[in-house]
Amino acid sequence: MDEALLRDLTPGVLAVLVRRGADFAAAEDAVQDALVEALRVWPADPPRDAKGWLVTAAWRKFLDARRSDTARRRREELLEEEPAPGPASGVDDSLQLYFLCAHPSLTPSSAVALTLRAVGGLTTRQIARAYLVPEATMAQRISRAKRTVSGVRLDRPGDVATVLRVLYLVFNEGYSGDVDLAAEAIRLTRRLAAAVDHPEAAGLLALMLLHHARRSARTAADGGLVPLAEQDRGRWDTTLIAEGVGILQGALARDRLGEFQAQAAIAALHADAPTAAETDWVQIVEWYDELVRLTDSPVVRLNRAVAVGEADGPRAGLAALAPLDAALPRHAAVAAYLHERAGDPTTAARLYTEAARKAPNLPERDHLTRQAARLHAQERGRERDG
């Protein structure tokens, strides 16, 4: 294939899309996607009219992206269809696209970012938030990844670990409620776990099922967020929990521990507790210690501080929190919770207010705002009574 021809045609194709009404950024994404498609298709089936083929392909990519954005906004208002338990079979083009975007010519972080944007349907802002980097930095990373793959043939799929990372992040975005992607991530992970001999594929599937089992209990009738400790455990899906625990036990028995298995073990301990008060926090801290060893992630250390606060008391939790960067997402919320439990409602109220300002979504912001208002009201009541 004449790659120089593709480069020469790109400005003209971009101009056509803009004239048809596409904004420049969306047109640029669509043209890049069309170039990737051309690199895949043209070697076996070269078109007679190269520019016409690219214009048609890019315009379809643009329309598909616009329809996808519209559909995602509508799906936010609908109840999610529960994923059916059990293994899936057959060929899945979506999963193949995940592997192709995780091309060996890309670094793992670039491959993940590109796949999330091109196949997972996440916005640049959502991907940047998942990676704890500025949106502009992530935009540059995705653009570099597109330029890299535009010059290579997509005939060598990427590795399983990169695809697992992408599916994990897609599920997290769906589970947060910003977009409705959790069921699709579970579906693809089922297929991947059935197709490859990889303990972490099973671990990720178990993790998704255990978290998804609690989904209906995470939201109140008014749309408000319900914290784990306050959830009605009778609403948890015991079928999904049993399946997730069974898959996890099979993965752990292979003695090849990875971070998704460790996270699933923590989720299983939460699912196993009949009440929040009966949660085995000591064992959860031990699993967080394993996660820290495996990942050295600041987010894992933040979550570990909460577990330490439950297992050993809020002062111990605050001591575990102290070395961490206060700029971490949800750091202020964790600090507020631990300060409240330690008997310092004034500091807790201030931190809840700060956390609400930084909340990544509306339900979380509203929940934190209510927590701050509750403590402020208690403080005013004490002042009146005093």
C-alpha positions in Angstrom: 0.0 0.0 0.0 1.2 3.5 -0.8 1.2 5.2 2.6 2.4 8.4 1.0 -0.9 8.5 -1.0 -2.9 8.2 2.3 -1.0 11.1 3.8 -1.6 13.2 0.7 -5.3 12.4 0.6 -5.9 13.1 4.3 -6.3 16.9 4.1 -8.8 16.7 1.3 -10.9 14.1 3.0 -10.8 16.1 6.2 -12.0 19.2 4.3 -14.9 17.2 2.8 -16.2 16.1 6.2 -16.0 19.7 7.6 -18.0 21.0 4.7 -20.6 18.3 5.3 -21.1 19.7 8.9 -18.7 17.7 11.1 -16.7 19.7 13.6 -13.0 19.7 13.1 -12.0 17.5 16.1 -14.7 14.9 15.3 -13.8 14.9 11.6 -10.1 14.4 12.4 -11.0 11.4 14.6 -13.2 9.9 11.8 -10.5 10.4 9.2 -7.9 8.7 11.4 -10.2 5.8 12.0 -10.8 5.5 8.2 -7.1 5.5 7.6 -6.7 2.6 10.1 -9.5 0.8 8.2 -7.8 1.4 4.9 -4.5 -0.1 6.2 -6.4 -3.2 7.1 -8.6 -3.6 4.0 -6.7 -2.2 1.1 -3.8 -4.7 0.8 -6.4 -7.4 0.0 -9.0 -5.3 -1.7 -7.6 -2.0 -3.1 -10.3 0.5 -4.1 -10.7 2.1 -7.6 -11.2 5.5 -6.2 -9.0 5.9 -3.1 -10.2 9.4 -2.1 -13.9 8.5 -2.6 -13.4 5.3 -0.5 -11.8 7.3 2.3 -14.5 10.0 2.2 -17.2 7.4 2.4 -15.5 5.5 5.2 -14.7 8.6 7.2 -18.2 10.0 6.9 -19.6 6.6 8.1 -17.2 6.7 11.1 -18.3 10.2 11.9 -22.0 9.2 11.8 -21.4 6.1 13.8 -19.5 8.1 16.5 -22.3 10.7 16.6 -25.0 8.0 16.9 -22.9 6.3 19.6 -22.7 9.4 21.6 -26.5 10.0 21.3 -27.2 6.4 22.3 -24.9 6.6 25.3 -26.7 9.6 26.6 -30.0 7.8 26.2 -28.7 4.7 27.9 -27.8 6.7 31.0 -31.6 7.0 31.6 -32.4 3.3 31.1 -32.0 0.4 33.4 -29.2 -1.9 32.4 -29.9 -5.3 31.1 -28.3 -7.9 33.4 -25.6 -10.0 31.8 -26.6 -13.6 31.6 -24.4 -16.0 33.6 -22.3 -18.7 32.0 -19.7 -18.9 29.3 -20.2 -17.4 25.8 -19.1 -18.9 22.6 -18.5 -17.9 19.0 -16.4 -15.2 17.3 -16.7 -11.7 18.5 -15.5 -8.8 16.3 -15.5 -6.3 19.1 -13.0 -8.4 21.1 -10.9 -8.8 18.0 -10.8 -5.0 17.7 -9.6 -4.7 21.2 -6.7 -7.0 20.4 -5.9 -5.2 17.2 -5.8 -1.8 18.9 -3.5 -3.2 21.5 -0.8 -3.4 18.7 2.8 -4.3 19.6 4.1 -1.1 18.1 2.3 0.9 20.8 3.4 1.2 24.5 0.8 -0.5 26.8 -0.4 2.9 28.1 -0.9 4.2 24.5 -2.6 1.0 23.4 -5.0 1.2 26.3 -5.8 4.9 25.7 -6.4 4.3 21.9 -8.6 1.3 22.5 -10.7 3.1 25.1 -11.2 6.0 22.7 -11.7 4.1 19.4 -13.5 1.0 20.5 -14.6 1.5 24.1 -16.4 4.7 23.3 -15.0 6.7 26.2 -14.2 10.4 25.9 -10.7 11.8 26.3 -11.8 13.4 29.5 -13.0 10.0 31.0 -9.7 8.3 29.9 -7.6 11.1 31.4 -9.5 10.8 34.7 -8.9 7.0 34.8 -5.1 7.6 34.3 -5.0 10.6 36.7 -3.5 12.9 34.0 -4.7 16.2 32.5 -7.1 15.9 29.6 -4.6 17.7 27.2 -1.9 15.2 28.1 -4.2 12.3 27.3 -5.4 13.9 24.0 -1.7 14.1 22.9 -1.1 10.5 23.9 -4.1 9.3 21.8 -3.1 11.4 18.8 0.4 10.0 18.9 -1.0 6.5 19.1 -3.2 7.1 16.1 -0.2 8.4 14.1 1.8 5.3 15.1 -0.8 2.8 14.0 -1.6 4.7 10.8 1.8 3.7 9.5 1.7 0.0 10.3 -0.4 -3.0 9.3 -2.9 -4.2 11.9 -2.0 -7.8 11.5 -0.4 -8.5 14.8 -2.7 -8.5 17.8 -1.6 -7.1 21.2 -1.2 -9.1 24.4 -3.9 -10.3 26.8 -2.7 -8.1 29.7 -3.3 -4.9 27.7 -6.8 -6.0 26.6 -7.6 -6.9 30.2 -6.5 -3.4 31.3 -8.8 -1.9 28.7 -11.8 -4.0 29.7 -11.2 -3.2 33.3 -11.3 0.6 32.7 -14.3 0.3 30.4 -16.2 -1.6 33.1 -15.2 1.0 35.7 -16.6 3.8 33.6 -19.8 1.9 33.1 -20.0 1.0 36.8 -19.6 4.6 37.8 -22.8 5.5 36.1 -21.3 8.1 33.7 -21.8 5.8 30.7 -23.6 2.4 30.4 -20.7 0.1 29.4 -20.6 -2.4 32.3 -22.7 -5.2 30.7 -20.7 -4.9 27.4 -17.4 -5.2 29.4 -18.7 -8.3 31.2 -19.8 -9.9 27.9 -16.4 -9.4 26.3 -14.5 -10.5 29.4 -16.6 -13.7 29.4 -15.5 -14.4 25.9 -11.9 -13.6 26.6 -11.9 -15.8 29.7 -13.4 -18.7 27.7 -10.9 -18.3 24.9 -7.5 -17.9 26.7 -5.8 -19.7 29.5 -5.0 -16.8 31.7 -5.8 -16.6 35.5 -6.1 -12.8 35.4 -8.8 -13.1 32.7 -10.8 -15.2 35.2 -9.9 -12.8 38.0 -11.2 -9.8 36.1 -14.4 -11.6 35.2 -14.9 -12.5 38.9 -14.3 -8.9 39.9 -16.8 -7.6 37.4 -19.5 -10.0 38.4 -19.0 -9.4 42.1 -19.2 -5.6 41.7 -22.1 -5.8 39.2 -24.1 -8.0 41.7 -24.4 -4.9 43.9 -25.4 -2.5 41.2 -29.1 -2.3 41.9 -28.5 -1.5 45.5 -26.1 1.4 44.8 -28.8 3.9 44.0 -31.7 5.1 46.0 -35.2 5.7 44.6 -34.4 9.4 44.2 -31.2 8.6 42.3 -28.9 9.3 45.2 -25.8 7.3 45.9 -26.0 4.6 48.6 -22.6 3.8 50.2 -21.7 0.1 50.5 -22.2 0.0 54.3 -25.8 1.3 53.9 -26.9 -0.9 50.9 -29.8 -3.3 51.2 -27.9 -6.6 50.8 -31.1 -8.3 50.1 -31.0 -6.6 46.7 -27.6 -8.0 45.8 -27.7 -10.6 43.0 -26.7 -13.8 44.7 -26.5 -15.7 41.4 -23.8 -13.3 40.1 -22.0 -13.4 43.5 -22.0 -17.2 43.5 -20.7 -17.3 40.0 -18.0 -14.7 40.7 -16.8 -16.5 43.8 -16.6 -19.8 42.0 -14.6 -18.3 39.1 -12.3 -16.6 41.6 -11.6 -19.8 43.6 -10.6 -21.5 40.4 -8.2 -18.7 39.5 -6.6 -18.5 42.9 -6.1 -22.3 43.0 -3.6 -21.9 40.1 -1.3 -19.9 42.4 -0.5 -17.2 39.9 -1.8 -14.2 41.8 -2.5 -10.9 39.9 -4.1 -7.6 40.7 -7.5 -8.5 39.4 -7.7 -11.7 41.4 -6.7 -9.7 44.5 -9.3 -7.0 43.9 -11.9 -9.8 43.3 -10.9 -11.4 46.6 -11.7 -8.1 48.4 -15.0 -7.8 46.6 -15.8 -11.4 47.6 -15.2 -10.6 51.3 -17.6 -7.7 51.1 -20.2 -10.0 49.3 -19.7 -12.7 51.9 -20.5 -10.4 54.9 -24.2 -10.7 56.0 -24.0 -7.1 57.3 -21.5 -4.3 57.0 -20.6 -4.7 60.7 -19.6 -8.3 60.0 -17.1 -7.5 57.2 -13.7 -9.2 57.7 -11.7 -5.9 57.5 -8.5 -7.6 58.8 -8.4 -10.0 55.8 -9.3 -7.1 53.5 -6.3 -5.2 54.7 -4.2 -8.2 54.0 -5.4 -8.4 50.4 -4.8 -4.6 50.0 -1.2 -5.3 51.1 -1.0 -7.8 48.3 -2.4 -5.3 45.9 0.2 -2.7 47.0 2.9 -5.2 46.4 1.6 -6.0 42.9 0.8 -2.5 41.7 2.3 0.1 44.1 -0.7 2.2 43.0 -1.6 5.4 45.0 -5.3 4.7 44.5 -4.8 1.2 46.0 -3.0 2.8 49.0 -5.9 5.3 49.4 -8.4 2.4 49.5 -6.2 0.5 51.9 -6.3 3.5 54.3 -10.1 3.1 54.5 -9.7 -0.6 55.2 -7.1 0.1 57.9 -9.4 2.6 59.5 -12.1 0.0 59.7 -9.8 -2.8 60.9 -7.6 -0.8 63.4 -9.6 2.4 64.0 -9.8 5.8 62.3 -6.5 7.1 63.8 -4.7 4.2 62.2 -6.5 5.0 58.9 -5.5 8.6 59.0 -1.8 7.5 59.7 -2.0 5.3 56.5 -3.5 8.2 54.6 -0.9 10.8 55.7 1.9 9.9 53.2 -0.5 10.1 50.2 -0.8 13.0 47.9 -3.9 15.1 48.8 -4.5 15.7 45.1 -5.5 12.1 44.6 -9.1 11.7 43.4 -11.4 11.0 46.4 -8.6 11.8 48.9 -10.6 14.5 50.6 -13.7 12.2 50.8 -11.6 9.4 52.5 -10.0 12.0 54.9 -13.5 13.4 55.8 -14.9 9.9 56.6 -11.9 9.0 58.8 -11.9 12.4 60.6 -15.6 12.0 61.3 -15.1 8.6 62.8 -12.2 10.0 64.8 -14.5 12.5 66.5 -13.5 15.6 64.5 -16.8 16.7 62.8 -15.6 20.2 62.0 -12.6 19.0 59.9 -14.8 16.3 58.4 -17.5 18.8 57.3 -14.8 21.0 55.6 -13.3 18.0 53.8 -16.7 16.7 52.7 -17.4 20.1 51.1 -14.0 20.1 49.4 -14.6 16.5 48.2 -18.0 17.5 46.8 -16.4 20.2 44.7 -14.0 17.6 43.2 -16.5 14.8 42.7 -16.3 13.2 39.3 -20.1 12.7 38.9 -23.4 14.2 40.1 -24.5 11.4 42.4 -21.2 11.4 44.2 -21.2 15.2 44.5 -24.8 15.2 45.9 -23.9 12.5 48.4 -20.8 14.3 49.7 -22.8 17.6 49.9 -25.4 15.9 52.0 -22.7 14.5 54.3 -21.2 18.0 54.8 -24.7 19.5 55.4 -25.5 16.8 58.0 -22.3 17.6 60.0 -22.9 21.4 59.7 -26.5 20.9 61.0 -25.2 18.8 63.9 -22.6 21.4 64.8 -25.3 24.2 64.8 -27.5 22.0 67.0 -24.6 21.6 69.5 -24.0 25.3 69.6 -27.7 26.0 70.3 -27.8 23.3 73.0 -24.5 24.6 74.5 
